[in-house]
């Protein structure tokens, strides 16, 4: 990833933390996690861990030439899967856009020589400005809209049929906060192109 190393490392931490939390949400037996919620959590865990891997500064780890193709294949498959699932739940469209953005960044960074080649200061912008701009606009709007919904969400949710509150680790607001933080991370990664 191009850009300041501090920003890259913060994105690595953000992606790893959100990806790990999403993996935690996939556990069977967690209150409020049915098959669809686990499927969504797995997709979000893949996105978080992929963002973390892609954000590692090339000055620390110069990925092999095949890394861009691997990112492209994995996230291309994730985008297709999300589009197929979007027929039943529109939220999967956001996953498709996110996975498509990861493919776009992998291709753009490979063309610029950041993946599988030495990074150099003063590089030319990677990707097409129009596509980068559209993705930046999408993630900015998503962050603002989801942030407003998150701020207005109630602090706890009563568990269905139990009358008790869900544990903090399983609160829907925390999953929404992870989505917002990953969208912010995606926005920051797109800015480095």
TIRO-2110 file (N, C-alpha, C; in Angstrom, 1 decimal):
// TIRO-2110
0.8, -1.2, 0.0, N, 1, A
0.0, 0.0, 0.0, CA, 1, A
0.9, 1.2, 0.0, C, 1, A
0.5, 2.2, -0.8, N, 2, A
1.2, 3.5, -0.8, CA, 2, A
0.6, 4.3, 0.3, C, 2, A
1.3, 5.4, 0.7, N, 3, A
0.8, 6.3, 1.7, CA, 3, A
1.7, 6.2, 2.9, C, 3, A
1.4, 7.0, 3.9, N, 4, A
2.2, 7.0, 5.1, CA, 4, A
2.2, 5.6, 5.9, C, 4, A
3.3, 5.1, 6.4, N, 5, A
3.3, 3.9, 7.1, CA, 5, A
2.4, 3.8, 8.3, C, 5, A
2.3, 4.9, 9.0, N, 6, A
1.4, 5.0, 10.2, CA, 6, A
-0.1, 4.7, 9.8, C, 6, A
-0.5, 5.3, 8.7, N, 7, A
-1.9, 5.1, 8.2, CA, 7, A
-2.0, 3.6, 7.8, C, 7, A
-1.0, 3.0, 7.1, N, 8, A
-1.1, 1.6, 6.7, CA, 8, A
-1.2, 0.7, 7.9, C, 8, A
-0.4, 1.0, 8.9, N, 9, A
-0.4, 0.1, 10.1, CA, 9, A
-1.8, 0.3, 10.9, C, 9, A
-2.3, 1.5, 10.9, N, 10, A
-3.6, 1.7, 11.5, CA, 10, A
-4.7, 0.9, 10.8, C, 10, A
-4.6, 0.9, 9.4, N, 11, A
-5.5, 0.1, 8.6, CA, 11, A
-5.4, -1.4, 8.9, C, 11, A
-4.1, -1.9, 9.1, N, 12, A
-3.9, -3.3, 9.4, CA, 12, A
-4.6, -3.6, 10.7, C, 12, A
-4.4, -2.8, 11.7, N, 13, A
-5.0, -3.0, 13.0, CA, 13, A
-6.5, -3.0, 12.9, C, 13, A
-7.1, -2.0, 12.2, N, 14, A
-8.5, -1.9, 12.0, CA, 14, A
-9.1, -3.1, 11.3, C, 14, A
-8.5, -3.5, 10.2, N, 15, A
-8.9, -4.7, 9.5, CA, 15, A
-8.8, -5.9, 10.3, C, 15, A
-7.8, -6.1, 11.0, N, 16, A
-7.6, -7.3, 11.8, CA, 16, A
-8.6, -7.4, 12.9, C, 16, A
-8.8, -6.2, 13.6, N, 17, A
-9.7, -6.2, 14.7, CA, 17, A
-11.2, -6.5, 14.3, C, 17, A
-11.6, -5.8, 13.2, N, 18, A
-12.9, -6.0, 12.7, CA, 18, A
-13.1, -7.4, 12.2, C, 18, A
-12.1, -7.9, 11.5, N, 19, A
-12.2, -9.3, 10.9, CA, 19, A
-12.3, -10.3, 12.1, C, 19, A
-11.5, -10.1, 13.1, N, 20, A
-11.5, -11.0, 14.3, CA, 20, A
-12.9, -11.0, 14.9, C, 20, A
-13.4, -9.8, 15.1, N, 21, A
-14.8, -9.7, 15.7, CA, 21, A
-15.8, -10.4, 14.9, C, 21, A
-15.7, -10.2, 13.6, N, 22, A
-16.7, -10.8, 12.7, CA, 22, A
-16.6, -12.4, 12.7, C, 22, A
-15.3, -12.9, 12.9, N, 23, A
-15.2, -14.3, 13.0, CA, 23, A
-15.8, -14.8, 14.3, C, 23, A
-15.7, -14.0, 15.4, N, 24, A
-16.3, -14.3, 16.7, CA, 24, A
-17.8, -14.4, 16.5, C, 24, A
-18.4, -13.5, 15.7, N, 25, A
-19.8, -13.5, 15.5, CA, 25, A
-20.3, -14.7, 14.8, C, 25, A
-19.4, -15.5, 14.1, N, 26, A
-19.9, -16.7, 13.4, CA, 26, A
-20.0, -17.9, 14.3, C, 26, A
-19.6, -17.8, 15.5, N, 27, A
-19.7, -18.9, 16.5, CA, 27, A
-21.2, -19.4, 16.5, C, 27, A
-21.3, -20.7, 16.6, N, 28, A
-22.7, -21.3, 16.8, CA, 28, A
-23.1, -21.1, 18.2, C, 28, A
-24.3, -20.8, 18.4, N, 29, A
-24.8, -20.7, 19.8, CA, 29, A
-24.8, -19.3, 20.3, C, 29, A
-24.3, -18.3, 19.6, N, 30, A
-24.3, -17.0, 20.1, CA, 30, A
-25.7, -16.5, 19.9, C, 30, A
-26.2, -15.8, 20.9, N, 31, A
-27.6, -15.2, 20.8, CA, 31, A
-27.7, -14.3, 19.6, C, 31, A
-28.9, -14.5, 18.9, N, 32, A
-29.2, -13.6, 17.8, CA, 32, A
-28.4, -13.9, 16.5, C, 32, A
-27.7, -15.0, 16.4, N, 33, A
-26.9, -15.3, 15.2, CA, 33, A
-27.5, -16.6, 14.6, C, 33, A
-28.3, -16.3, 13.6, N, 34, A
-28.9, -17.4, 12.8, CA, 34, A
-27.9, -17.7, 11.6, C, 34, A
-28.4, -18.6, 10.7, N, 35, A
-27.5, -18.9, 9.5, CA, 35, A
-27.2, -17.7, 8.7, C, 35, A
-28.2, -16.8, 8.5, N, 36, A
-27.9, -15.6, 7.6, CA, 36, A
-27.0, -14.7, 8.3, C, 36, A
-27.1, -14.5, 9.6, N, 37, A
-26.2, -13.6, 10.3, CA, 37, A
-24.8, -14.1, 10.3, C, 37, A
-24.6, -15.4, 10.4, N, 38, A
-23.3, -16.0, 10.3, CA, 38, A
-22.7, -15.9, 8.9, C, 38, A
-23.5, -16.0, 7.9, N, 39, A
-23.1, -15.9, 6.5, CA, 39, A
-22.5, -14.4, 6.3, C, 39, A
-23.3, -13.5, 6.8, N, 40, A
-22.9, -12.1, 6.7, CA, 40, A
-21.6, -11.8, 7.5, C, 40, A
-21.5, -12.4, 8.7, N, 41, A
-20.3, -12.2, 9.5, CA, 41, A
-19.1, -12.8, 8.8, C, 41, A
-19.3, -14.0, 8.1, N, 42, A
-18.1, -14.6, 7.4, CA, 42, A
-17.7, -13.7, 6.3, C, 42, A
-18.6, -13.1, 5.5, N, 43, A
-18.2, -12.2, 4.4, CA, 43, A
-17.5, -11.0, 5.0, C, 43, A
-18.0, -10.5, 6.1, N, 44, A
-17.3, -9.3, 6.7, CA, 44, A
-16.0, -9.6, 7.3, C, 44, A
-15.8, -10.8, 7.8, N, 45, A
-14.5, -11.3, 8.3, CA, 45, A
-13.5, -11.4, 7.2, C, 45, A
-13.9, -11.9, 6.1, N, 46, A
-13.1, -12.0, 4.9, CA, 46, A
-12.6, -10.6, 4.4, C, 46, A
-13.6, -9.7, 4.4, N, 47, A
-13.3, -8.3, 4.0, CA, 47, A
-12.3, -7.7, 5.0, C, 47, A
-12.5, -7.8, 6.3, N, 48, A
-11.6, -7.2, 7.3, CA, 48, A
-10.2, -7.8, 7.2, C, 48, A
-10.1, -9.1, 7.1, N, 49, A
-8.8, -9.7, 7.0, CA, 49, A
-8.1, -9.4, 5.7, C, 49, A
-8.9, -9.3, 4.6, N, 50, A
-8.3, -9.0, 3.3, CA, 50, A
-7.8, -7.5, 3.3, C, 50, A
-8.5, -6.6, 4.0, N, 51, A
-8.1, -5.2, 4.1, CA, 51, A
-6.8, -5.2, 4.9, C, 51, A
-6.7, -5.9, 5.9, N, 52, A
-5.5, -5.9, 6.8, CA, 52, A
-4.3, -6.4, 6.0, C, 52, A
-4.5, -7.5, 5.2, N, 53, A
-3.4, -8.0, 4.4, CA, 53, A
-3.0, -7.1, 3.3, C, 53, A
-3.9, -6.4, 2.7, N, 54, A
-3.6, -5.5, 1.6, CA, 54, A
-3.0, -4.2, 2.1, C, 54, A
-3.3, -3.9, 3.3, N, 55, A
-2.8, -2.6, 3.9, CA, 55, A
-1.3, -2.7, 4.4, C, 55, A
-0.8, -3.9, 4.6, N, 56, A
0.6, -4.0, 5.1, CA, 56, A
1.5, -3.2, 4.2, C, 56, A
2.3, -2.3, 4.7, N, 57, A
3.2, -1.5, 3.8, CA, 57, A
4.2, -2.3, 3.1, C, 57, A
4.3, -2.0, 1.8, N, 58, A
5.3, -2.8, 0.9, CA, 58, A
6.7, -2.6, 1.4, C, 58, A
7.0, -1.6, 2.2, N, 59, A
8.3, -1.4, 2.7, CA, 59, A
8.7, -2.5, 3.7, C, 59, A
7.6, -3.1, 4.3, N, 60, A
7.8, -4.1, 5.3, CA, 60, A
7.7, -5.5, 4.7, C, 60, A
6.7, -5.7, 3.9, N, 61, A
6.5, -7.0, 3.2, CA, 61, A
6.2, -6.7, 1.8, C, 61, A
7.1, -7.1, 0.9, N, 62, A
6.9, -6.9, -0.5, CA, 62, A
6.3, -8.2, -1.0, C, 62, A
5.0, -8.2, -1.3, N, 63, A
4.2, -9.4, -1.7, CA, 63, A
4.8, -9.9, -3.0, C, 63, A
4.6, -11.2, -3.2, N, 64, A
5.0, -11.8, -4.5, CA, 64, A
4.1, -11.4, -5.6, C, 64, A
4.6, -11.6, -6.8, N, 65, A
3.8, -11.1, -8.0, CA, 65, A
2.4, -11.7, -8.1, C, 65, A
2.2, -12.9, -7.5, N, 66, A
0.9, -13.6, -7.6, CA, 66, A
-0.1, -13.0, -6.6, C, 66, A
0.3, -12.2, -5.7, N, 67, A
-0.5, -11.7, -4.6, CA, 67, A
-1.7, -10.9, -5.2, C, 67, A
-1.5, -10.1, -6.2, N, 68, A
-2.6, -9.3, -6.8, CA, 68, A
-3.6, -10.2, -7.4, C, 68, A
-3.1, -11.2, -8.1, N, 69, A
-4.1, -12.2, -8.7, CA, 69, A
-4.8, -13.0, -7.6, C, 69, A
-4.2, -13.3, -6.5, N, 70, A
-4.9, -14.0, -5.4, CA, 70, A
-6.0, -13.1, -4.8, C, 70, A
-5.6, -11.8, -4.6, N, 71, A
-6.6, -10.9, -4.1, CA, 71, A
-7.8, -10.8, -5.0, C, 71, A
-7.4, -10.7, -6.3, N, 72, A
-8.5, -10.5, -7.4, CA, 72, A
-9.4, -11.7, -7.4, C, 72, A
-8.8, -12.9, -7.4, N, 73, A
-9.7, -14.1, -7.4, CA, 73, A
-10.5, -14.3, -6.2, C, 73, A
-10.0, -14.1, -5.0, N, 74, A
-10.7, -14.3, -3.8, CA, 74, A
-11.9, -13.3, -3.7, C, 74, A
-11.5, -12.0, -3.9, N, 75, A
-12.6, -11.0, -3.8, CA, 75, A
-13.5, -10.9, -5.0, C, 75, A
-13.0, -11.4, -6.2, N, 76, A
-13.9, -11.5, -7.3, CA, 76, A
-15.0, -12.6, -7.0, C, 76, A
-14.6, -13.7, -6.5, N, 77, A
-15.5, -14.7, -6.1, CA, 77, A
-16.5, -14.2, -5.0, C, 77, A
-15.9, -13.5, -4.0, N, 78, A
-16.8, -12.9, -3.0, CA, 78, A
-17.8, -11.9, -3.6, C, 78, A
-17.4, -11.2, -4.5, N, 79, A
-18.3, -10.2, -5.2, CA, 79, A
-19.5, -10.9, -5.9, C, 79, A
-19.1, -12.0, -6.6, N, 80, A
-20.1, -12.8, -7.4, CA, 80, A
-21.1, -13.4, -6.4, C, 80, A
-20.5, -14.0, -5.3, N, 81, A
-21.4, -14.6, -4.3, CA, 81, A
-22.3, -13.6, -3.7, C, 81, A
-21.8, -12.4, -3.3, N, 82, A
-22.6, -11.4, -2.7, CA, 82, A
-23.7, -11.0, -3.7, C, 82, A
-23.4, -10.8, -5.0, N, 83, A
-24.5, -10.5, -6.0, CA, 83, A
-25.6, -11.5, -6.0, C, 83, A
-25.2, -12.8, -6.0, N, 84, A
-26.2, -13.9, -6.0, CA, 84, A
-27.1, -13.8, -4.7, C, 84, A
-26.4, -13.5, -3.6, N, 85, A
-27.2, -13.5, -2.3, CA, 85, A
-28.0, -12.2, -2.3, C, 85, A
-27.7, -11.2, -3.0, N, 86, A
-28.4, -9.9, -3.0, CA, 86, A
-29.9, -10.1, -3.5, C, 86, A
-30.1, -11.1, -4.2, N, 87, A
-31.5, -11.4, -4.7, CA, 87, A
-32.5, -11.5, -3.5, C, 87, A
-31.9, -12.0, -2.3, N, 88, A
-32.7, -12.3, -1.1, CA, 88, A
-32.6, -11.2, -0.1, C, 88, A
-31.5, -10.5, -0.1, N, 89, A
-31.2, -9.5, 0.9, CA, 89, A
-30.3, -8.4, 0.3, C, 89, A
-30.9, -7.2, 0.2, N, 90, A
-30.2, -6.1, -0.4, CA, 90, A
-28.9, -5.7, 0.3, C, 90, A
-28.7, -6.1, 1.6, N, 91, A
-27.5, -5.7, 2.3, CA, 91, A
-26.2, -6.3, 1.6, C, 91, A
-26.5, -7.4, 0.9, N, 92, A
-25.3, -8.1, 0.2, CA, 92, A
-24.8, -7.2, -1.0, C, 92, A
-25.6, -6.3, -1.4, N, 93, A
-25.1, -5.4, -2.5, CA, 93, A
-23.9, -4.6, -2.0, C, 93, A
-23.9, -4.2, -0.7, N, 94, A
-22.8, -3.5, -0.1, CA, 94, A
-21.6, -4.4, 0.0, C, 94, A
-21.8, -5.7, 0.3, N, 95, A
-20.7, -6.6, 0.3, CA, 95, A
-20.1, -6.7, -1.2, C, 95, A
-21.0, -6.7, -2.2, N, 96, A
-20.5, -6.8, -3.5, CA, 96, A
-19.7, -5.6, -3.9, C, 96, A
-20.1, -4.4, -3.5, N, 97, A
-19.4, -3.2, -3.8, CA, 97, A
-18.0, -3.3, -3.1, C, 97, A
-18.0, -3.7, -1.8, N, 98, A
-16.8, -3.8, -1.1, CA, 98, A
-15.8, -4.8, -1.7, C, 98, A
-16.3, -5.9, -2.1, N, 99, A
-15.4, -6.9, -2.7, CA, 99, A
-14.9, -6.5, -4.1, C, 99, A
-15.8, -5.8, -4.8, N, 100, A
-15.4, -5.2, -6.1, CA, 100, A
-14.3, -4.2, -5.9, C, 100, A
-14.5, -3.4, -4.9, N, 101, A
-13.4, -2.3, -4.6, CA, 101, A
-12.1, -3.0, -4.3, C, 101, A
-12.1, -4.1, -3.6, N, 102, A
-10.9, -4.8, -3.3, CA, 102, A
-10.2, -5.3, -4.5, C, 102, A
-11.0, -5.9, -5.5, N, 103, A
-10.5, -6.3, -6.8, CA, 103, A
-9.9, -5.1, -7.5, C, 103, A
-10.6, -4.0, -7.5, N, 104, A
-10.2, -2.8, -8.2, CA, 104, A
-8.8, -2.4, -7.6, C, 104, A
-8.7, -2.3, -6.3, N, 105, A
-7.5, -1.9, -5.7, CA, 105, A
-6.3, -2.9, -6.0, C, 105, A
-6.6, -4.2, -6.0, N, 106, A
-5.6, -5.1, -6.3, CA, 106, A
-5.0, -5.0, -7.7, C, 106, A
-5.9, -4.8, -8.6, N, 107, A
-5.5, -4.6, -10.0, CA, 107, A
-4.8, -3.3, -10.2, C, 107, A
-5.3, -2.2, -9.6, N, 108, A
-4.7, -0.9, -9.7, CA, 108, A
-3.3, -0.9, -9.1, C, 108, A
-3.1, -1.5, -7.9, N, 109, A
-1.8, -1.6, -7.2, CA, 109, A
-0.9, -2.4, -8.0, C, 109, A
-1.3, -3.5, -8.6, N, 110, A
-0.5, -4.4, -9.4, CA, 110, A
0.0, -3.6, -10.6, C, 110, A
-0.8, -2.8, -11.3, N, 111, A
-0.4, -2.1, -12.4, CA, 111, A
0.6, -1.0, -12.1, C, 111, A
0.4, -0.4, -10.9, N, 112, A
1.3, 0.6, -10.4, CA, 112, A
2.6, 0.1, -9.9, C, 112, A
2.7, -1.3, -9.7, N, 113, A
4.0, -1.9, -9.2, CA, 113, A
4.0, -2.0, -7.7, C, 113, A
2.9, -1.7, -7.0, N, 114, A
2.9, -1.8, -5.6, CA, 114, A
2.8, -3.2, -5.1, C, 114, A
2.1, -4.1, -5.8, N, 115, A
2.0, -5.5, -5.5, CA, 115, A
2.9, -6.3, -6.4, C, 115, A
3.8, -7.0, -5.8, N, 116, A
4.8, -7.8, -6.6, CA, 116, A
5.9, -7.0, -7.2, C, 116, A
6.1, -5.8, -6.8, N, 117, A
7.2, -5.0, -7.3, CA, 117, A
7.6, -4.0, -6.2, C, 117, A
8.7, -3.3, -6.4, N, 118, A
9.2, -2.4, -5.4, CA, 118, A
8.3, -1.1, -5.4, C, 118, A
7.9, -0.7, -4.3, N, 119, A
7.2, 0.6, -4.2, CA, 119, A
8.2, 1.7, -4.3, C, 119, A
7.8, 2.8, -4.8, N, 120, A
8.6, 4.0, -4.9, CA, 120, A
7.9, 5.2, -4.7, C, 120, A
8.6, 6.2, -4.1, N, 121, A
7.9, 7.4, -3.7, CA, 121, A
7.6, 8.2, -5.0, C, 121, A
6.6, 9.0, -5.0, N, 122, A
6.2, 9.8, -6.1, CA, 122, A
5.6, 9.0, -7.2, C, 122, A
5.0, 7.9, -6.9, N, 123, A
4.4, 7.0, -7.9, CA, 123, A
3.2, 7.8, -8.6, C, 123, A
2.9, 7.3, -9.8, N, 124, A
1.7, 7.9, -10.5, CA, 124, A
0.5, 7.3, -9.9, C, 124, A
-0.6, 8.0, -9.9, N, 125, A
-1.9, 7.5, -9.3, CA, 125, A
-2.2, 6.2, -10.0, C, 125, A
-2.7, 5.2, -9.2, N, 126, A
-3.1, 3.9, -9.7, CA, 126, A
-4.6, 4.0, -10.0, C, 126, A
-5.1, 3.2, -10.9, N, 127, A
-6.5, 3.1, -11.2, CA, 127, A
-7.0, 4.3, -12.0, C, 127, A
-8.2, 4.3, -12.3, N, 128, A
-8.8, 5.4, -13.1, CA, 128, A
-9.4, 6.4, -12.1, C, 128, A
-9.2, 7.7, -12.3, N, 129, A
-9.8, 8.7, -11.4, CA, 129, A
-11.3, 8.6, -11.2, C, 129, A
-12.0, 8.3, -12.3, N, 130, A
-13.4, 8.2, -12.2, CA, 130, A
-13.9, 7.1, -11.4, C, 130, A
-13.3, 5.9, -11.5, N, 131, A
-13.7, 4.8, -10.7, CA, 131, A
-13.3, 5.0, -9.3, C, 131, A
-12.1, 5.5, -9.1, N, 132, A
-11.7, 5.8, -7.7, CA, 132, A
-12.7, 6.8, -7.0, C, 132, A
-13.0, 7.8, -7.8, N, 133, A
-13.9, 8.8, -7.3, CA, 133, A
-15.3, 8.3, -6.9, C, 133, A
-15.8, 7.4, -7.8, N, 134, A
-17.1, 6.8, -7.5, CA, 134, A
-17.1, 5.9, -6.3, C, 134, A
-16.0, 5.1, -6.2, N, 135, A
-15.9, 4.3, -5.0, CA, 135, A
-15.7, 5.1, -3.7, C, 135, A
-15.0, 6.2, -3.8, N, 136, A
-14.8, 7.1, -2.6, CA, 136, A
-16.1, 7.7, -2.2, C, 136, A
-16.9, 8.1, -3.2, N, 137, A
-18.2, 8.7, -3.0, CA, 137, A
-19.1, 7.7, -2.3, C, 137, A
-19.1, 6.5, -2.8, N, 138, A
-20.0, 5.4, -2.3, CA, 138, A
-19.7, 5.2, -0.8, C, 138, A
-18.4, 5.0, -0.5, N, 139, A
-18.0, 4.7, 0.9, CA, 139, A
-18.2, 5.9, 1.8, C, 139, A
-18.0, 7.1, 1.3, N, 140, A
-18.3, 8.3, 2.1, CA, 140, A
-19.8, 8.4, 2.5, C, 140, A
-20.6, 8.2, 1.5, N, 141, A
-22.1, 8.2, 1.7, CA, 141, A
-22.5, 7.1, 2.6, C, 141, A
-21.9, 5.9, 2.4, N, 142, A
-22.3, 4.7, 3.3, CA, 142, A
-21.9, 5.0, 4.7, C, 142, A
-20.7, 5.6, 5.0, N, 143, A
-20.2, 5.9, 6.3, CA, 143, A
-21.2, 6.9, 7.0, C, 143, A
-21.5, 7.9, 6.3, N, 144, A
-22.4, 9.0, 6.8, CA, 144, A
-23.8, 8.4, 7.1, C, 144, A
-24.4, 7.7, 6.2, N, 145, A
-25.7, 7.1, 6.4, CA, 145, A
-25.7, 6.1, 7.5, C, 145, A
-24.7, 5.1, 7.5, N, 146, A
-24.7, 4.1, 8.5, CA, 146, A
-24.3, 4.7, 9.9, C, 146, A
-23.5, 5.7, 9.9, N, 147, A
-23.2, 6.4, 11.1, CA, 147, A
-24.4, 7.1, 11.8, C, 147, A
-25.2, 7.7, 11.0, N, 148, A
-26.4, 8.3, 11.5, CA, 148, A
-27.3, 7.2, 12.1, C, 148, A
-27.5, 6.1, 11.4, N, 149, A
-28.3, 5.0, 11.9, CA, 149, A
-27.7, 4.4, 13.2, C, 149, A
-26.4, 4.4, 13.2, N, 150, A
-25.7, 3.8, 14.4, CA, 150, A
-25.9, 4.7, 15.6, C, 150, A
-25.8, 6.0, 15.4, N, 151, A
-26.0, 7.0, 16.5, CA, 151, A
-27.4, 6.9, 17.1, C, 151, A
-28.4, 6.7, 16.2, N, 152, A
-29.8, 6.7, 16.6, CA, 152, A
-30.2, 5.4, 17.1, C, 152, A
-29.4, 4.3, 17.1, N, 153, A
-29.8, 3.0, 17.5, CA, 153, A
-29.9, 2.9, 19.0, C, 153, A
-30.8, 2.1, 19.6, N, 154, A
-30.9, 2.0, 21.0, CA, 154, A
-29.6, 1.3, 21.5, C, 154, A
-29.3, 1.5, 22.8, N, 155, A
-28.0, 1.0, 23.4, CA, 155, A
-28.0, -0.5, 23.6, C, 155, A
-29.2, -1.1, 23.9, N, 156, A
-29.2, -2.5, 24.1, CA, 156, A
-30.5, -3.1, 23.4, C, 156, A
-30.5, -4.3, 23.1, N, 157, A
-31.6, -5.0, 22.4, CA, 157, A
-32.0, -6.1, 23.3, C, 157, A
-33.3, -6.2, 23.6, N, 158, A
-33.8, -7.3, 24.4, CA, 158, A
-33.8, -8.6, 23.5, C, 158, A
-33.3, -9.7, 24.1, N, 159, A
-33.3, -11.0, 23.4, CA, 159, A
-34.7, -11.5, 23.3, C, 159, A
-35.0, -12.0, 22.1, N, 160, A
-36.3, -12.5, 21.8, CA, 160, A
-36.7, -13.6, 22.8, C, 160, A
-37.9, -13.4, 23.4, N, 161, A
-38.4, -14.5, 24.2, CA, 161, A
-37.8, -14.6, 25.6, C, 161, A
-36.7, -13.9, 25.9, N, 162, A
-36.0, -14.1, 27.2, CA, 162, A
-36.2, -12.9, 28.1, C, 162, A
-36.5, -11.8, 27.5, N, 163, A
-36.7, -10.6, 28.3, CA, 163, A
-35.4, -10.0, 28.8, C, 163, A
-34.3, -10.6, 28.5, N, 164, A
-33.0, -10.1, 28.9, CA, 164, A
-32.3, -9.4, 27.8, C, 164, A
-31.2, -8.8, 28.1, N, 165, A
-30.5, -8.0, 27.1, CA, 165, A
-29.4, -8.9, 26.5, C, 165, A
-29.1, -8.7, 25.2, N, 166, A
-28.0, -9.5, 24.6, CA, 166, A
-26.7, -9.0, 25.2, C, 166, A
-25.7, -9.9, 25.3, N, 167, A
-24.4, -9.5, 25.8, CA, 167, A
-23.8, -8.4, 24.9, C, 167, A
-23.0, -7.5, 25.4, N, 168, A
-22.5, -6.4, 24.6, CA, 168, A
-21.7, -6.9, 23.4, C, 168, A
-21.0, -8.0, 23.5, N, 169, A
-20.3, -8.6, 22.3, CA, 169, A
-21.2, -9.0, 21.2, C, 169, A
-22.5, -9.2, 21.4, N, 170, A
-23.4, -9.6, 20.4, CA, 170, A
-24.4, -8.5, 20.0, C, 170, A
-24.3, -7.3, 20.5, N, 171, A
-25.2, -6.3, 20.2, CA, 171, A
-25.1, -5.9, 18.7, C, 171, A
-26.3, -5.7, 18.1, N, 172, A
-26.3, -5.4, 16.6, CA, 172, A
-25.5, -4.1, 16.4, C, 172, A
-25.5, -3.2, 17.3, N, 173, A
-24.8, -1.9, 17.1, CA, 173, A
-23.3, -2.1, 16.9, C, 173, A
-22.8, -3.1, 17.6, N, 174, A
-21.3, -3.4, 17.5, CA, 174, A
-21.0, -3.9, 16.1, C, 174, A
-21.9, -4.8, 15.5, N, 175, A
-21.7, -5.2, 14.1, CA, 175, A
-21.8, -4.1, 13.2, C, 175, A
-22.8, -3.1, 13.4, N, 176, A
-22.9, -2.0, 12.6, CA, 176, A
-21.7, -1.1, 12.7, C, 176, A
-21.1, -0.9, 13.9, N, 177, A
-19.9, -0.1, 14.1, CA, 177, A
-18.7, -0.8, 13.3, C, 177, A
-18.7, -2.1, 13.3, N, 178, A
-17.6, -2.7, 12.5, CA, 178, A
-17.8, -2.4, 11.0, C, 178, A
-19.0, -2.5, 10.5, N, 179, A
-19.2, -2.1, 9.1, CA, 179, A
-18.8, -0.7, 8.8, C, 179, A
-19.1, 0.2, 9.7, N, 180, A
-18.8, 1.6, 9.5, CA, 180, A
-17.2, 1.7, 9.5, C, 180, A
-16.6, 1.1, 10.4, N, 181, A
-15.1, 1.2, 10.5, CA, 181, A
-14.5, 0.6, 9.3, C, 181, A
-15.0, -0.5, 8.8, N, 182, A
-14.4, -1.1, 7.6, CA, 182, A
-14.7, -0.2, 6.4, C, 182, A
-15.8, 0.5, 6.3, N, 183, A
-16.0, 1.4, 5.2, CA, 183, A
-15.1, 2.6, 5.3, C, 183, A
-14.8, 3.0, 6.5, N, 184, A
-13.8, 4.1, 6.7, CA, 184, A
-12.5, 3.6, 6.2, C, 184, A
-12.1, 2.4, 6.6, N, 185, A
-10.8, 1.8, 6.1, CA, 185, A
-10.8, 1.7, 4.6, C, 185, A
-11.9, 1.3, 4.0, N, 186, A
-11.9, 1.2, 2.5, CA, 186, A
-11.7, 2.5, 1.9, C, 186, A
-12.3, 3.5, 2.5, N, 187, A
-12.2, 4.9, 2.0, CA, 187, A
-10.7, 5.3, 2.1, C, 187, A
-10.1, 5.1, 3.2, N, 188, A
-8.7, 5.5, 3.4, CA, 188, A
-7.8, 4.7, 2.4, C, 188, A
-8.1, 3.4, 2.2, N, 189, A
-7.3, 2.7, 1.2, CA, 189, A
-7.4, 3.2, -0.2, C, 189, A
-8.6, 3.6, -0.5, N, 190, A
-8.9, 4.2, -1.9, CA, 190, A
-8.2, 5.5, -2.0, C, 190, A
-8.0, 6.2, -1.0, N, 191, A
-7.3, 7.5, -1.0, CA, 191, A
-5.9, 7.3, -1.4, C, 191, A
-5.3, 6.2, -1.0, N, 192, A
-3.9, 6.0, -1.3, CA, 192, A
-3.6, 5.6, -2.8, C, 192, A
-4.6, 5.3, -3.5, N, 193, A
-4.4, 4.9, -5.0, CA, 193, A
-3.8, 6.1, -5.7, C, 193, A
END
